[in-house]
């Protein structure tokens, strides 16, 4: 999975660039919760972004 692919999906829908990796993670978490992506895809994205240094807002609790 390439970061450019994730950014492209984000930019296409949001009409702006993500400011941080955390923005990307939050975006894909919302897509998962809304049922727009399946659990396997979400886990792959989560793990990839987490390895790149992204943290979920839920991890701060």
C-alpha positions as CSV (number, residue, x, y, z in Angstrom):
1,X,0.0,0.0,0.0
2,X,1.3,3.4,-0.9
3,X,0.8,6.5,1.1
4,X,0.0,8.3,-2.2
5,X,-3.0,6.1,-2.8
6,X,-4.4,7.0,0.6
7,X,-3.8,10.7,0.1
8,X,-5.4,10.5,-3.3
9,X,-8.6,9.0,-1.9
10,X,-8.7,11.6,0.9
11,X,-8.1,14.5,-1.6
12,X,-10.7,13.3,-4.0
13,X,-13.5,13.2,-1.4
14,X,-12.4,16.0,0.9
15,X,-11.2,18.4,-1.8
16,X,-8.1,19.2,0.3
17,X,-4.8,17.7,1.3
18,X,-4.5,16.0,4.7
19,X,-2.4,18.1,7.1
20,X,-1.0,15.1,9.0
21,X,-1.0,11.3,9.0
22,X,-3.4,11.5,11.8
23,X,-5.9,13.2,9.5
24,X,-5.6,10.3,7.1
25,X,-6.1,7.8,9.9
26,X,-9.2,9.7,11.3
27,X,-10.6,9.9,7.7
28,X,-10.3,6.1,7.1
29,X,-11.6,5.3,10.6
30,X,-14.8,7.3,9.8
31,X,-15.1,5.5,6.5
32,X,-14.9,2.1,8.3
33,X,-17.5,3.2,10.9
34,X,-19.8,4.3,8.1
35,X,-19.4,0.9,6.4
36,X,-17.6,2.3,3.4
37,X,-14.6,0.0,3.8
38,X,-14.4,-3.5,5.2
39,X,-12.5,-4.6,8.4
40,X,-9.6,-6.1,6.4
41,X,-9.0,-2.9,4.5
42,X,-9.3,-0.8,7.6
43,X,-6.8,-3.0,9.5
44,X,-4.3,-2.8,6.7
45,X,-4.7,1.0,6.5
46,X,-4.5,1.4,10.2
47,X,-1.4,-0.8,10.6
48,X,0.3,1.0,7.7
49,X,-0.4,4.5,9.0
50,X,0.4,3.5,12.5
51,X,3.9,2.2,11.3
52,X,4.4,5.6,9.7
53,X,3.7,7.3,13.0
54,X,0.0,8.1,12.9
55,X,-1.9,7.9,16.1
56,X,-5.7,7.6,16.5
57,X,-7.6,10.1,18.6
58,X,-8.9,7.1,20.4
59,X,-5.4,6.2,21.6
60,X,-5.2,9.3,23.7
61,X,-7.9,8.2,26.1
